[in-house]
């Protein structure tokens, strides 16, 4: 059988299905799910015909595998729009950001930060110029959407899990680009992060799914010493590390972001994965 089952408290419970690539987050979410009576399964191989038909399934794992199983499991997946960052005012980004195509990015002649909007087709990183970016491959091509931004320094970065426009839990995950995790609660930056998140979520109400992970950080200008809290990116919570966030609260966000198609709220319909994507703009760099 391709499914590994774990102990469950109640027969016929909703299912948290995870990929076979176990991470610290998937283990924490599995434990949280078991505590509240969900059945936890790991997908070890292709689903057999009819397997899990009629069951309510939630997902934690990668987008490629999710795309292969979603239709068979009536699984709706919420994700932020590719162009969400580009629509934010600079007071929330602290830098210029553009959505374009990989072929346009290849023409860049200066250092820039490049990342795929949501999927992880290639590493998000600072590239010296467009010639250093990956070329065509199995998962990428000239029309692959990418986000380009000027290079800035984030002194500290936090991942925030948001449900219905409210920050429910969070974690520091990096200092100056290096992994360094700690809970948001009790952190020296907690008040500043919560204040920025409240202002952002109030101003951008309706521009994000009801369940989402948003990364924010403190931008430092080495020349002027100026500091500004800014959005790093928005993520699919069902493919985001929880780091030191509260796993029970993270699970609440994951369960909302993945579930039966018929239970998706009207306001979340436009955030369903698989919807027509926004046409990337074309810019010269």
N, C-alpha and C positions, 0 to 999 in steps of 0.2 A: 504494500500500500504506500502511496506517495505521501500520506499524511501521518504525522506523528502526533498522537493525542496525549494530553496531560490530564491529571485528575480534575474532575469537575464536580461542583456541589449539586447541580440540578440537571435533570435530563431535559434535552431540548432547548438548552440555554442558547443565547446568542453566542457567536463564535468570534474570537480574535484570531485571525489567520496571519501568520508571520512567514517571511521567507526563511529559507534554510541558512542564510548567511546571518547567524546569530550575532548580535551586538550587545553591549551592556544595556542599551536602551530597550531592545526587544525583550531582554530578560526581565528588566524592571517592569515593563508594561505587562508582560505575561503574569508576573506575580501580582500586580495590581488587579488585573482582570480576574484572576482566580479568586482573589479576596472578595470580589463582588459577585461571584457566581457565574462568570462567563466561562465558556469552554475555550480552551486555548489549543490551537493546532499549528504545526509547522509544515509548510508545503515543501516536501522533499523531492518532488518530481512532478510530472504532468498529472493534471487532474483526470481521473477516470470518468468516462461518460456518465452523467447523472449524479456524480459525487457532489454532495452538499446542496443539491437542488432543493429549493424550498426552505433552506435555512437562512437566517439573518446573519450575514457575514460582514465583519469589519476587517480592515487590512492595515498591517504595518510592514513596509518593505519597499523595494525599489519600484520605479515607475514602469520599466520595461516588462517585468513580470506582471505587474498590476494590469497593464494594458492587455495582456494575453488572457487573463482570467476574469476581468471585470464583466464582460458580456455574459459569460456563462453563469456568473454568480449574482447577476442583477446588482452589481456593485457600483455605486456612484462615488466618485473621487473628487473632492474639492481642491482647487489650487488657485493661487493668486494669478491675475492676468500678467502676461509677459511684459506689458508696458506700464505696470503700476508705478515702478520707480521713476520712469521718465515723466510721469504726470505730476509728480510731487513738486511743490515749490522748493526753491533752494534753501529756505529756512529749515526744511526737514531733511535735505540731502547733503548740504554742505559742499556740494561739488556738482559739476556738469555731468549728466548721464544721458546717453543716447541708446536707443534700440535700433539695431541695424542688422545686416547679414554678415556672415563670415567672409564672403568674398569682398565686401566693402572694407572689413577690418584688415584684410590682407594688405591693403594699400596704405595703412597707417605708417607714418614716418617719424613717430615720436613715441616715447614710453606711454603706456596706458594700461589700465586694469581691464581685463576682459573676462566675462563669464557667461555661460548659458543662462537664460532667465530662470529656468526651474530644473530641468533634467541635468544630469552631470555627465554630458557627453565628452567633456575634456576639462582639465583642471582650471579652476578660477585662479587667476594669478596676474601679476604685473609682467607684461611682455615689453621687451626693449623696443620693438616695433612690430608691424604686422607680419613681417617675414618669419617671425618666431612662432606664430600661431600654427596649430595643426592644420594639415591640408585635408583632402578628402579621405574618408574612411567608411567603415561599416555603419557608423551612427551619425556621421556628419557630412556635409557637402556645402557647396557655395551658398545655398539658400538657408542654411542653418541660422536661426535667430541668435544674436548675441547682444549683450549689454556692454557698452564701452563707457568708461568713466576716466576722468583725470585721476592721477595718482595722488592719494592722500594718506596720511598716517593716522591710524586708529590706535589711540593709547590703550583703550580697553573696549571689549565688545561683549554684549549680552544677547542671549536668545530669550525672547518673550513669547509665551504661549497665550493666545488671545481667544476668548470665547464670547460671542455676542458683543463684541466691541469692548470687552473688559479684560485687562491683564489678570490672568489667574495664577500663573507661576512663571518663574524665570531663573536664569542661571548666567553667571559670567562664564565665558568660554575661552577668552583669549586676552592676552596683554601684548601689545606691539606685535601682533600676528602669531604669537606662540601660544599653544594650548595651555590654559591655566583656568581650571574650573573652580567655581564656588557658588553657593546658593545666592540668589538675589536677596532673599530675606536676611537682614542683618549686615548686608554689604555696605561698605563706606559710601558707595555710589547709589544706594537704593533709592533715596529720596529724589535724586536728580533723574534717575532712570524712570521712576514712576511718574514724575511730573512731565517729562518729555513724552512718555507713552500716552498719558492722558490727553495731552494737547494734540498729539498726532492722531490718535484714534477719534477724538471728537471732530477734528477738522476733516478727516478722511472717512467719516462714517458712510458706509455703503460702498466704498471702493475696494473692500476686501471681503473674502468669504467670512461667514460667521465663525469659522474655526480656522485658525491660521497661526503660523509661527513667524514672528518678525524679529529680525536682528537689528540692534542699534549699537552705536558706539560713539566714543568721544574723539572727535577729529582734532588733531593738534597741528598748528602751523608752525614749523620749526623756525621760520624767519621772524614772525611777529609774536609768537607765543600765544596767539589767539586759540581758544578752545570752543568747540561747538558740538553739542549732541546732534547726531544725525542717524538716518536710517542706513543700514548696510544693505539689507535685502529682505524680501518676504519669501517664505518657504512653505512647502507642503508639509503639514505637521506629521503626516503618515510616512514621511521619509526624512525626518529631522531628528538628530541626536538630542536627547533631553539634558545631557550633561548633569548638572547638579540640581535641576529643577525637581519639584515634587512629582513623582511618577503617577500618583493618583489623579492629580490635576491635569497632567499631560494626557493621560488616558481619556479623560473627559473630552479633550480637544480632538484627539484621534478618532474617537467614536463618532463625534459629530461630523468630522471631515470625511469619513468613509462609512457607507451603509447602504441600505436599500434605495434604489432609484426613486421609488414611490414616496419616500420620506423626506426628500430634499425640499426645503422651503422655497417658495417662489423667488425670494430675494437671493437665493444661492444658485439658481438655475444657470445664470451666466458664468458661474465659476466652475462648472462641471468640466473635468478633464475630457478632452476630445472635442470640445467645441471649436468652431473655426477660430484660428488664431489671428491676432492683429497683424496687419501687413507692416513689416519693419520699414522704418524710414531709411532713406539713404543719405549719408553724409560723407564729407571729405575730411580726412584726418592727416 
